[in-house]
Amino acid sequence: MGEVLAIIPCYNEDKNLEHVVKELMEKASSIDFIVVNDGSSDESYKVCLENNFPVIDLPFNLGLANAIQTGMRYAYSSGYEFALQFDGDGQHMPEYIPGLIRCMSESDADIVIGSRFMNGGSRGFRGLGRWFLRVAIRLATGKKLTDPTSGMRLFNRGMICKFAGQMNHGPEPDTLAYLINCGAKVVEEPVTMRERLAGKSYLGTLAAASYMLRMFVSIIIIQWFRSKEDLV
């Protein structure tokens, strides 16, 4: 068993999953992985069985937060020092994983975010939404993050423990803001991401707008009512 576990949340990604996992195995062979099949209604679980991919099969769709928590609990109970959130849609590129690990080691960070925008901004409607979230996090924490919605994140052992044991620790920008205010060190490392290989994101235009609004309100208002935790 290695030190790093890649948690691959999967919901209806049967067209992408085999490529994603085999590319990870080829380009980051020292990294262990677990697929968390989040109640997919397609052939995602079958793809895992046919390829002998290690998989946790959830009986029905619980959502991304619960899928990640399931992976974190596995990482915690298995003794991994680091856990990597790695999407099953093909956007994340495994060649950037060593940089995330190196960044965590050199900075002694609790969370390293793979940022698409450290070297430039994003455009369009979603770019505007990300800008609002960056502003919200800056106002709430004093911390500048260029890509708070990135789903490529590396967590240390302490964060694995937190995410495994806390129901309200989702892999979302408001959780990042909350943990920063609790004293967590969050840094970014530049990465490049692709478009998803096949299929469509569950976040359409209206869903994306609703998501950005909920995150903004949570960061600016709701997080102030959460009791701060001891991260030790």
CYANA upper distance limits for C-alpha pairs under 8 A (distance plus 0.5 A):
  1 MET  CA     32 ASP  CA      7.62
  2 GLY  CA     30 SER  CA      7.19
  2 GLY  CA     31 ILE  CA      6.93
  2 GLY  CA     32 ASP  CA      6.77
  2 GLY  CA     80 TYR  CA      7.90
  3 GLU  CA     31 ILE  CA      8.13
  3 GLU  CA     80 TYR  CA      5.73
  3 GLU  CA     81 GLU  CA      5.79
  3 GLU  CA     82 PHE  CA      6.70
  4 VAL  CA     31 ILE  CA      6.08
  4 VAL  CA     32 ASP  CA      6.72
  4 VAL  CA     80 TYR  CA      6.52
  4 VAL  CA     81 GLU  CA      6.79
  4 VAL  CA     82 PHE  CA      5.23
  4 VAL  CA     83 ALA  CA      6.12
  4 VAL  CA     84 LEU  CA      7.62
  5 LEU  CA     31 ILE  CA      6.59
  5 LEU  CA     32 ASP  CA      5.29
  5 LEU  CA     33 PHE  CA      5.59
  5 LEU  CA     34 ILE  CA      7.74
  5 LEU  CA     75 ALA  CA      7.13
  5 LEU  CA     80 TYR  CA      7.07
  5 LEU  CA     82 PHE  CA      6.87
  5 LEU  CA     83 ALA  CA      5.33
  5 LEU  CA     84 LEU  CA      6.55
  6 ALA  CA     31 ILE  CA      7.29
  6 ALA  CA     32 ASP  CA      6.61
  6 ALA  CA     33 PHE  CA      4.88
  6 ALA  CA     34 ILE  CA      6.85
  6 ALA  CA     83 ALA  CA      6.31
  6 ALA  CA     84 LEU  CA      5.00
  6 ALA  CA     85 GLN  CA      6.50
  6 ALA  CA     86 PHE  CA      6.65
  7 ILE  CA     33 PHE  CA      6.39
  7 ILE  CA     34 ILE  CA      5.81
  7 ILE  CA     35 VAL  CA      6.70
  7 ILE  CA     36 VAL  CA      7.65
  7 ILE  CA     68 ILE  CA      7.57
  7 ILE  CA     71 GLY  CA      6.17
  7 ILE  CA     72 MET  CA      8.20
  7 ILE  CA     83 ALA  CA      7.35
  7 ILE  CA     84 LEU  CA      6.35
  7 ILE  CA     85 GLN  CA      5.62
  7 ILE  CA     86 PHE  CA      6.38
  8 ILE  CA     33 PHE  CA      7.74
  8 ILE  CA     34 ILE  CA      6.63
  8 ILE  CA     35 VAL  CA      5.19
  8 ILE  CA     36 VAL  CA      6.48
  8 ILE  CA     85 GLN  CA      6.94
  8 ILE  CA     86 PHE  CA      5.61
  8 ILE  CA     87 ASP  CA      5.97
  8 ILE  CA     88 GLY  CA      6.18
  9 PRO  CA     35 VAL  CA      6.53
  9 PRO  CA     36 VAL  CA      5.35
  9 PRO  CA     37 ASN  CA      6.83
  9 PRO  CA     38 ASP  CA      7.39
  9 PRO  CA     64 LEU  CA      7.47
  9 PRO  CA     67 ALA  CA      6.44
  9 PRO  CA     68 ILE  CA      7.01
  9 PRO  CA     85 GLN  CA      8.44
  9 PRO  CA     86 PHE  CA      7.87
  9 PRO  CA     87 ASP  CA      6.61
  9 PRO  CA     88 GLY  CA      6.64
 10 CYS  CA     17 LEU  CA      8.36
 10 CYS  CA     35 VAL  CA      7.30
 10 CYS  CA     36 VAL  CA      6.37
 10 CYS  CA     37 ASN  CA      5.37
 10 CYS  CA     38 ASP  CA      6.25
 10 CYS  CA     40 SER  CA      7.90
 10 CYS  CA     44 SER  CA      8.07
 10 CYS  CA     87 ASP  CA      7.93
 10 CYS  CA     88 GLY  CA      6.00
 10 CYS  CA     89 ASP  CA      8.45
 11 TYR  CA     37 ASN  CA      6.70
 11 TYR  CA     38 ASP  CA      5.77
 11 TYR  CA     39 GLY  CA      7.21
 11 TYR  CA     40 SER  CA      5.41
 11 TYR  CA     41 SER  CA      8.46
 11 TYR  CA     44 SER  CA      8.10
 11 TYR  CA     61 ASN  CA      8.22
 12 ASN  CA     40 SER  CA      5.36
 12 ASN  CA     41 SER  CA      6.76
 12 ASN  CA     42 ASP  CA      5.91
 12 ASN  CA     43 GLU  CA      7.88
 12 ASN  CA     44 SER  CA      6.58
 13 GLU  CA     17 LEU  CA      6.13
 13 GLU  CA     40 SER  CA      8.47
 13 GLU  CA     42 ASP  CA      8.17
 13 GLU  CA     44 SER  CA      6.40
 13 GLU  CA     88 GLY  CA      7.08
 13 GLU  CA     89 ASP  CA      6.83
 13 GLU  CA    199 GLY  CA      8.25
 14 ASP  CA     18 GLU  CA      7.90
 14 ASP  CA     42 ASP  CA      7.06
 14 ASP  CA     43 GLU  CA      5.91
 14 ASP  CA     44 SER  CA      4.80
 14 ASP  CA     45 TYR  CA      8.49
 14 ASP  CA     47 VAL  CA      7.11
 15 LYS  CA    198 ALA  CA      6.73
 15 LYS  CA    199 GLY  CA      8.04
 16 ASN  CA     20 VAL  CA      6.66
 16 ASN  CA     88 GLY  CA      7.30
 16 ASN  CA     89 ASP  CA      6.14
 16 ASN  CA     90 GLY  CA      6.81
 16 ASN  CA    197 LEU  CA      6.67
 16 ASN  CA    198 ALA  CA      6.79
 17 LEU  CA     21 VAL  CA      6.63
 17 LEU  CA     44 SER  CA      7.60
 17 LEU  CA     47 VAL  CA      7.94
 17 LEU  CA     88 GLY  CA      6.25
 17 LEU  CA     89 ASP  CA      7.38
 17 LEU  CA     90 GLY  CA      8.19
 18 GLU  CA     22 LYS  CA      6.54
 18 GLU  CA     47 VAL  CA      7.25
 18 GLU  CA     48 CYS  CA      8.24
 18 GLU  CA     51 ASN  CA      8.30
 19 HIS  CA     23 GLU  CA      6.43
 19 HIS  CA     90 GLY  CA      8.13
 20 VAL  CA     24 LEU  CA      6.71
 20 VAL  CA     88 GLY  CA      6.79
 20 VAL  CA     89 ASP  CA      7.75
 20 VAL  CA     90 GLY  CA      6.02
 21 VAL  CA     25 MET  CA      6.66
 22 LYS  CA     26 GLU  CA      6.59
 23 GLU  CA     27 LYS  CA      6.46
 23 GLU  CA     28 ALA  CA      8.47
 23 GLU  CA     94 PRO  CA      7.80
 24 LEU  CA     28 ALA  CA      5.84
 24 LEU  CA     29 SER  CA      7.44
 24 LEU  CA     94 PRO  CA      6.08
 25 MET  CA     29 SER  CA      5.26
 25 MET  CA     31 ILE  CA      8.13
 27 LYS  CA     94 PRO  CA      6.62
 27 LYS  CA     95 GLU  CA      6.69
 28 ALA  CA     94 PRO  CA      6.64
 28 ALA  CA     95 GLU  CA      7.46
 28 ALA  CA     97 ILE  CA      7.95
 33 PHE  CA     54 PRO  CA      7.77
 34 ILE  CA     53 PHE  CA      8.05
 34 ILE  CA     54 PRO  CA      5.84
 34 ILE  CA     55 VAL  CA      6.02
 34 ILE  CA     56 ILE  CA      7.77
 34 ILE  CA     71 GLY  CA      7.69
 35 VAL  CA     48 CYS  CA      8.44
 35 VAL  CA     53 PHE  CA      7.82
 35 VAL  CA     54 PRO  CA      6.76
 35 VAL  CA     55 VAL  CA      5.05
 35 VAL  CA     56 ILE  CA      6.74
 36 VAL  CA     55 VAL  CA      6.25
 36 VAL  CA     56 ILE  CA      5.36
 36 VAL  CA     57 ASP  CA      6.66
 36 VAL  CA     58 LEU  CA      7.75
 36 VAL  CA     67 ALA  CA      6.63
 36 VAL  CA     68 ILE  CA      8.29
 36 VAL  CA     70 THR  CA      7.93
 36 VAL  CA     71 GLY  CA      7.13
 37 ASN  CA     44 SER  CA      7.61
 37 ASN  CA     45 TYR  CA      6.94
 37 ASN  CA     55 VAL  CA      7.37
 37 ASN  CA     56 ILE  CA      6.58
 37 ASN  CA     57 ASP  CA      5.37
 37 ASN  CA     58 LEU  CA      6.42
 37 ASN  CA     67 ALA  CA      8.21
 38 ASP  CA     57 ASP  CA      7.19
 38 ASP  CA     58 LEU  CA      5.76
 38 ASP  CA     59 PRO  CA      8.04
 38 ASP  CA     60 PHE  CA      6.92
 38 ASP  CA     61 ASN  CA      5.49
 38 ASP  CA     62 LEU  CA      6.84
 38 ASP  CA     63 GLY  CA      7.48
 38 ASP  CA     64 LEU  CA      8.34
 38 ASP  CA     67 ALA  CA      6.63
 39 GLY  CA     57 ASP  CA      7.43
 39 GLY  CA     58 LEU  CA      5.76
 39 GLY  CA     59 PRO  CA      5.89
 39 GLY  CA     60 PHE  CA      4.38
 39 GLY  CA     61 ASN  CA      4.70
 39 GLY  CA     62 LEU  CA      7.78
 40 SER  CA     44 SER  CA      6.93
 40 SER  CA     45 TYR  CA      7.86
 40 SER  CA     60 PHE  CA      7.80
 40 SER  CA     61 ASN  CA      7.24
 43 GLU  CA     47 VAL  CA      6.72
 44 SER  CA     48 CYS  CA      7.04
 45 TYR  CA     49 LEU  CA      6.89
 45 TYR  CA     55 VAL  CA      8.38
 45 TYR  CA     57 ASP  CA      7.58
 46 LYS  CA     50 GLU  CA      6.54
 47 VAL  CA     51 ASN  CA      6.69
 48 CYS  CA     52 ASN  CA      6.30
 48 CYS  CA     53 PHE  CA      5.29
 48 CYS  CA     54 PRO  CA      7.62
 48 CYS  CA     55 VAL  CA      7.15
 49 LEU  CA     53 PHE  CA      6.87
 58 LEU  CA     62 LEU  CA      8.37
 62 LEU  CA     66 ASN  CA      6.30
 62 LEU  CA     67 ALA  CA      7.29
 63 GLY  CA     67 ALA  CA      6.77
 64 LEU  CA     68 ILE  CA      6.58
 64 LEU  CA    170 GLY  CA      8.43
 64 LEU  CA    171 PRO  CA      8.24
 65 ALA  CA     69 GLN  CA      6.65
 65 ALA  CA    169 HIS  CA      8.15
 65 ALA  CA    170 GLY  CA      5.17
 65 ALA  CA    171 PRO  CA      6.48
 66 ASN  CA     70 THR  CA      6.57
 66 ASN  CA    170 GLY  CA      8.12
 67 ALA  CA     71 GLY  CA      6.94
 68 ILE  CA     72 MET  CA      6.60
 68 ILE  CA     85 GLN  CA      8.10
 68 ILE  CA    170 GLY  CA      8.20
 68 ILE  CA    171 PRO  CA      7.83
 69 GLN  CA     73 ARG  CA      6.59
 69 GLN  CA    163 PHE  CA      6.48
 69 GLN  CA    164 ALA  CA      5.85
 69 GLN  CA    167 MET  CA      8.50
 69 GLN  CA    170 GLY  CA      8.15
 70 THR  CA     74 TYR  CA      6.88
 70 THR  CA    164 ALA  CA      7.71
 71 GLY  CA     75 ALA  CA      6.66
 72 MET  CA     76 TYR  CA      6.49
 72 MET  CA     83 ALA  CA      7.72
 72 MET  CA    160 ILE  CA      6.20
 72 MET  CA    161 CYS  CA      8.13
 72 MET  CA    163 PHE  CA      6.80
 72 MET  CA    164 ALA  CA      5.43
 73 ARG  CA     77 SER  CA      6.57
 73 ARG  CA    160 ILE  CA      8.16
 73 ARG  CA    161 CYS  CA      8.35
 73 ARG  CA    163 PHE  CA      8.35
 73 ARG  CA    164 ALA  CA      5.10
 73 ARG  CA    165 GLY  CA      8.04
 74 TYR  CA     78 SER  CA      6.46
 75 ALA  CA     79 GLY  CA      6.70
 75 ALA  CA     80 TYR  CA      5.84
 75 ALA  CA     83 ALA  CA      7.26
 75 ALA  CA    160 ILE  CA      7.67
 76 TYR  CA     80 TYR  CA      6.70
 76 TYR  CA    157 ARG  CA      8.20
 76 TYR  CA    160 ILE  CA      6.67
 76 TYR  CA    161 CYS  CA      6.76
 76 TYR  CA    164 ALA  CA      7.44
 80 TYR  CA    157 ARG  CA      7.63
 81 GLU  CA    156 ASN  CA      6.56
 81 GLU  CA    157 ARG  CA      5.31
 82 PHE  CA    154 LEU  CA      7.31
 82 PHE  CA    155 PHE  CA      6.02
 82 PHE  CA    156 ASN  CA      5.14
 82 PHE  CA    157 ARG  CA      6.14
 82 PHE  CA    160 ILE  CA      7.86
 83 ALA  CA    154 LEU  CA      6.23
 83 ALA  CA    155 PHE  CA      5.68
 83 ALA  CA    156 ASN  CA      7.15
 83 ALA  CA    157 ARG  CA      8.25
 83 ALA  CA    160 ILE  CA      7.32
 84 LEU  CA    152 MET  CA      7.65
 84 LEU  CA    153 ARG  CA      6.19
 84 LEU  CA    154 LEU  CA      4.91
 84 LEU  CA    155 PHE  CA      6.80
 85 GLN  CA    151 GLY  CA      7.05
 85 GLN  CA    152 MET  CA      5.89
 85 GLN  CA    153 ARG  CA      5.75
 85 GLN  CA    154 LEU  CA      6.93
 86 PHE  CA     92 HIS  CA      7.04
 86 PHE  CA    151 GLY  CA      7.44
 86 PHE  CA    152 MET  CA      6.02
 86 PHE  CA    153 ARG  CA      7.96
 87 ASP  CA     91 GLN  CA      7.45
 87 ASP  CA     92 HIS  CA      6.87
 87 ASP  CA    151 GLY  CA      7.36
 87 ASP  CA    152 MET  CA      7.71
 89 ASP  CA    196 ARG  CA      5.75
 89 ASP  CA    197 LEU  CA      6.79
 89 ASP  CA    198 ALA  CA      7.85
 90 GLY  CA    194 ARG  CA      7.69
 90 GLY  CA    195 GLU  CA      7.91
 90 GLY  CA    196 ARG  CA      5.67
 90 GLY  CA    197 LEU  CA      5.89
 91 GLN  CA    193 MET  CA      5.78
 91 GLN  CA    194 ARG  CA      5.04
 91 GLN  CA    195 GLU  CA      5.93
 91 GLN  CA    196 ARG  CA      5.47
 91 GLN  CA    197 LEU  CA      7.66
 92 HIS  CA    152 MET  CA      7.39
 92 HIS  CA    192 THR  CA      8.32
 92 HIS  CA    193 MET  CA      5.92
 92 HIS  CA    194 ARG  CA      7.25
 93 MET  CA     97 ILE  CA      8.32
 93 MET  CA    192 THR  CA      7.87
 93 MET  CA    193 MET  CA      6.92
 93 MET  CA    194 ARG  CA      8.19
 96 TYR  CA    100 LEU  CA      7.16
 96 TYR  CA    191 VAL  CA      6.77
 97 ILE  CA    101 ILE  CA      6.87
 98 PRO  CA    102 ARG  CA      6.52
 99 GLY  CA    103 CYS  CA      6.45
 99 GLY  CA    189 GLU  CA      7.73
100 LEU  CA    104 MET  CA      6.72
100 LEU  CA    112 VAL  CA      6.86
100 LEU  CA    113 ILE  CA      8.18
100 LEU  CA    114 GLY  CA      7.50
100 LEU  CA    154 LEU  CA      7.27
100 LEU  CA    189 GLU  CA      6.78
101 ILE  CA    105 SER  CA      6.79
101 ILE  CA    154 LEU  CA      7.95
102 ARG  CA    106 GLU  CA      6.60
103 CYS  CA    107 SER  CA      6.38
103 CYS  CA    108 ASP  CA      8.49
103 CYS  CA    109 ALA  CA      8.42
103 CYS  CA    112 VAL  CA      7.74
103 CYS  CA    189 GLU  CA      7.36
104 MET  CA    108 ASP  CA      5.93
104 MET  CA    109 ALA  CA      5.64
104 MET  CA    110 ASP  CA      7.87
104 MET  CA    111 ILE  CA      7.88
104 MET  CA    112 VAL  CA      6.71
104 MET  CA    154 LEU  CA      8.47
105 SER  CA    109 ALA  CA      7.83
107 SER  CA    187 VAL  CA      8.43
108 ASP  CA    185 LYS  CA      8.43
109 ALA  CA    156 ASN  CA      8.22
109 ALA  CA    184 ALA  CA      8.26
109 ALA  CA    185 LYS  CA      5.53
109 ALA  CA    186 VAL  CA      6.42
109 ALA  CA    187 VAL  CA      7.05
110 ASP  CA    155 PHE  CA      6.47
110 ASP  CA    156 ASN  CA      5.83
110 ASP  CA    158 GLY  CA      7.80
110 ASP  CA    159 MET  CA      7.04
110 ASP  CA    184 ALA  CA      6.52
110 ASP  CA    185 LYS  CA      5.72
110 ASP  CA    186 VAL  CA      6.52
111 ILE  CA    153 ARG  CA      7.28
111 ILE  CA    154 LEU  CA      6.07
111 ILE  CA    155 PHE  CA      5.21
111 ILE  CA    156 ASN  CA      7.03
111 ILE  CA    159 MET  CA      8.03
111 ILE  CA    184 ALA  CA      8.27
111 ILE  CA    185 LYS  CA      7.09
111 ILE  CA    186 VAL  CA      5.36
111 ILE  CA    187 VAL  CA      7.00
112 VAL  CA    153 ARG  CA      6.11
112 VAL  CA    154 LEU  CA      5.58
112 VAL  CA    155 PHE  CA      7.23
112 VAL  CA    186 VAL  CA      6.40
112 VAL  CA    187 VAL  CA      5.54
112 VAL  CA    188 GLU  CA      5.86
112 VAL  CA    189 GLU  CA      7.28
113 ILE  CA    147 ASP  CA      8.20
113 ILE  CA    148 PRO  CA      8.34
113 ILE  CA    150 SER  CA      7.37
113 ILE  CA    151 GLY  CA      8.45
113 ILE  CA    152 MET  CA      6.68
113 ILE  CA    153 ARG  CA      5.05
113 ILE  CA    154 LEU  CA      7.05
113 ILE  CA    186 VAL  CA      7.95
113 ILE  CA    187 VAL  CA      6.78
113 ILE  CA    188 GLU  CA      5.12
113 ILE  CA    189 GLU  CA      6.65
114 GLY  CA    147 ASP  CA      8.36
114 GLY  CA    150 SER  CA      7.09
114 GLY  CA    151 GLY  CA      8.32
114 GLY  CA    152 MET  CA      5.79
114 GLY  CA    153 ARG  CA      6.41
114 GLY  CA    188 GLU  CA      6.39
114 GLY  CA    189 GLU  CA      5.60
114 GLY  CA    190 PRO  CA      6.27
114 GLY  CA    191 VAL  CA      5.99
115 SER  CA    146 THR  CA      7.17
115 SER  CA    147 ASP  CA      5.66
115 SER  CA    150 SER  CA      6.95
115 SER  CA    188 GLU  CA      6.44
115 SER  CA    189 GLU  CA      6.28
115 SER  CA    190 PRO  CA      5.35
115 SER  CA    191 VAL  CA      6.06
115 SER  CA    192 THR  CA      8.27
116 ARG  CA    146 THR  CA      8.46
116 ARG  CA    147 ASP  CA      6.99
116 ARG  CA    150 SER  CA      8.13
116 ARG  CA    190 PRO  CA      6.56
116 ARG  CA    191 VAL  CA      5.91
116 ARG  CA    192 THR  CA      6.14
116 ARG  CA    193 MET  CA      7.29
117 PHE  CA    121 GLY  CA      5.79
117 PHE  CA    122 SER  CA      7.25
117 PHE  CA    146 THR  CA      6.29
117 PHE  CA    147 ASP  CA      6.66
117 PHE  CA    190 PRO  CA      7.79
118 MET  CA    146 THR  CA      6.40
118 MET  CA    147 ASP  CA      8.22
118 MET  CA    189 GLU  CA      8.31
118 MET  CA    190 PRO  CA      6.38
119 ASN  CA    190 PRO  CA      8.05
121 GLY  CA    127 GLY  CA      8.07
122 SER  CA    126 ARG  CA      8.35
122 SER  CA    127 GLY  CA      5.20
122 SER  CA    128 LEU  CA      8.36
123 ARG  CA    127 GLY  CA      5.09
123 ARG  CA    128 LEU  CA      7.42
124 GLY  CA    128 LEU  CA      6.90
125 PHE  CA    129 GLY  CA      6.95
126 ARG  CA    130 ARG  CA      6.66
126 ARG  CA    208 ALA  CA      8.02
127 GLY  CA    131 TRP  CA      6.70
128 LEU  CA    132 PHE  CA      6.93
129 GLY  CA    133 LEU  CA      6.95
129 GLY  CA    209 ALA  CA      7.89
129 GLY  CA    212 MET  CA      6.42
130 ARG  CA    134 ARG  CA      6.61
130 ARG  CA    147 ASP  CA      7.74
130 ARG  CA    148 PRO  CA      7.87
130 ARG  CA    149 THR  CA      7.63
130 ARG  CA    212 MET  CA      8.12
131 TRP  CA    135 VAL  CA      6.70
132 PHE  CA    136 ALA  CA      6.62
132 PHE  CA    216 PHE  CA      7.73
133 LEU  CA    137 ILE  CA      6.63
133 LEU  CA    148 PRO  CA      7.69
133 LEU  CA    173 PRO  CA      8.13
133 LEU  CA    212 MET  CA      7.74
133 LEU  CA    215 MET  CA      7.78
133 LEU  CA    216 PHE  CA      6.40
134 ARG  CA    138 ARG  CA      6.64
134 ARG  CA    144 LYS  CA      7.51
134 ARG  CA    145 LEU  CA      6.57
134 ARG  CA    146 THR  CA      7.02
134 ARG  CA    147 ASP  CA      7.95
134 ARG  CA    148 PRO  CA      7.23
135 VAL  CA    139 LEU  CA      6.64
136 ALA  CA    140 ALA  CA      6.55
136 ALA  CA    216 PHE  CA      6.76
136 ALA  CA    219 ILE  CA      6.84
136 ALA  CA    220 ILE  CA      6.61
137 ILE  CA    141 THR  CA      6.24
137 ILE  CA    142 GLY  CA      7.65
137 ILE  CA    143 LYS  CA      7.15
137 ILE  CA    144 LYS  CA      7.76
137 ILE  CA    145 LEU  CA      8.03
137 ILE  CA    177 ALA  CA      6.40
137 ILE  CA    219 ILE  CA      7.12
137 ILE  CA    220 ILE  CA      8.27
138 ARG  CA    142 GLY  CA      5.08
138 ARG  CA    143 LYS  CA      5.49
138 ARG  CA    144 LYS  CA      5.96
138 ARG  CA    145 LEU  CA      8.08
139 LEU  CA    220 ILE  CA      8.21
140 ALA  CA    177 ALA  CA      7.58
140 ALA  CA    219 ILE  CA      7.28
140 ALA  CA    220 ILE  CA      6.64
141 THR  CA    177 ALA  CA      6.90
141 THR  CA    180 ILE  CA      7.17
141 THR  CA    181 ASN  CA      6.50
143 LYS  CA    180 ILE  CA      8.47
145 LEU  CA    187 VAL  CA      8.38
145 LEU  CA    188 GLU  CA      7.87
146 THR  CA    188 GLU  CA      8.48
148 PRO  CA    172 GLU  CA      8.42
148 PRO  CA    173 PRO  CA      5.92
148 PRO  CA    176 LEU  CA      8.28
149 THR  CA    172 GLU  CA      7.38
149 THR  CA    173 PRO  CA      6.54
151 GLY  CA    171 PRO  CA      8.17
155 PHE  CA    159 MET  CA      6.16
155 PHE  CA    160 ILE  CA      6.83
156 ASN  CA    160 ILE  CA      6.73
157 ARG  CA    161 CYS  CA      6.80
158 GLY  CA    162 LYS  CA      6.96
158 GLY  CA    231 LEU  CA      7.74
158 GLY  CA    232 VAL  CA      7.91
159 MET  CA    163 PHE  CA      6.54
160 ILE  CA    164 ALA  CA      6.38
161 CYS  CA    165 GLY  CA      6.65
162 LYS  CA    166 GLN  CA      6.36
162 LYS  CA    169 HIS  CA      7.95
163 PHE  CA    167 MET  CA      8.11
163 PHE  CA    169 HIS  CA      6.01
163 PHE  CA    170 GLY  CA      7.95
169 HIS  CA    175 THR  CA      6.54
170 GLY  CA    175 THR  CA      6.80
171 PRO  CA    175 THR  CA      7.23
171 PRO  CA    176 LEU  CA      8.41
172 GLU  CA    176 LEU  CA      7.17
172 GLU  CA    215 MET  CA      8.45
173 PRO  CA    177 ALA  CA      6.86
173 PRO  CA    215 MET  CA      7.25
173 PRO  CA    219 ILE  CA      8.26
174 ASP  CA    178 TYR  CA      6.68
174 ASP  CA    215 MET  CA      6.43
174 ASP  CA    216 PHE  CA      8.32
174 ASP  CA    218 SER  CA      6.59
174 ASP  CA    219 ILE  CA      5.52
174 ASP  CA    223 GLN  CA      7.82
175 THR  CA    179 LEU  CA      6.58
176 LEU  CA    180 ILE  CA      6.61
176 LEU  CA    186 VAL  CA      8.38
177 ALA  CA    181 ASN  CA      6.82
177 ALA  CA    219 ILE  CA      7.05
177 ALA  CA    223 GLN  CA      8.40
178 TYR  CA    182 CYS  CA      6.83
178 TYR  CA    219 ILE  CA      8.23
178 TYR  CA    223 GLN  CA      6.67
178 TYR  CA    228 LYS  CA      8.49
179 LEU  CA    183 GLY  CA      6.90
179 LEU  CA    184 ALA  CA      5.86
180 ILE  CA    184 ALA  CA      5.19
180 ILE  CA    185 LYS  CA      6.90
180 ILE  CA    186 VAL  CA      7.36
181 ASN  CA    228 LYS  CA      8.10
182 CYS  CA    228 LYS  CA      6.05
182 CYS  CA    229 GLU  CA      6.43
182 CYS  CA    230 ASP  CA      7.54
182 CYS  CA    231 LEU  CA      7.58
183 GLY  CA    231 LEU  CA      7.66
184 ALA  CA    231 LEU  CA      7.65
196 ARG  CA    200 LYS  CA      8.21
203 LEU  CA    207 ALA  CA      5.65
203 LEU  CA    208 ALA  CA      5.74
204 GLY  CA    208 ALA  CA      6.29
205 THR  CA    209 ALA  CA      6.70
206 LEU  CA    210 SER  CA      6.70
207 ALA  CA    211 TYR  CA      6.56
208 ALA  CA    212 MET  CA      6.65
209 ALA  CA    213 LEU  CA      6.72
210 SER  CA    214 ARG  CA      6.66
211 TYR  CA    215 MET  CA      6.66
212 MET  CA    216 PHE  CA      6.58
213 LEU  CA    217 VAL  CA      6.73
214 ARG  CA    218 SER  CA      6.56
215 MET  CA    219 ILE  CA      6.52
216 PHE  CA    220 ILE  CA      6.59
217 VAL  CA    221 ILE  CA      6.09
217 VAL  CA    222 ILE  CA      7.25
218 SER  CA    222 ILE  CA      5.06
218 SER  CA    223 GLN  CA      6.33
219 ILE  CA    223 GLN  CA      6.05
220 ILE  CA    224 TRP  CA      8.11
221 ILE  CA    225 PHE  CA      8.18
222 ILE  CA    226 ARG  CA      7.72
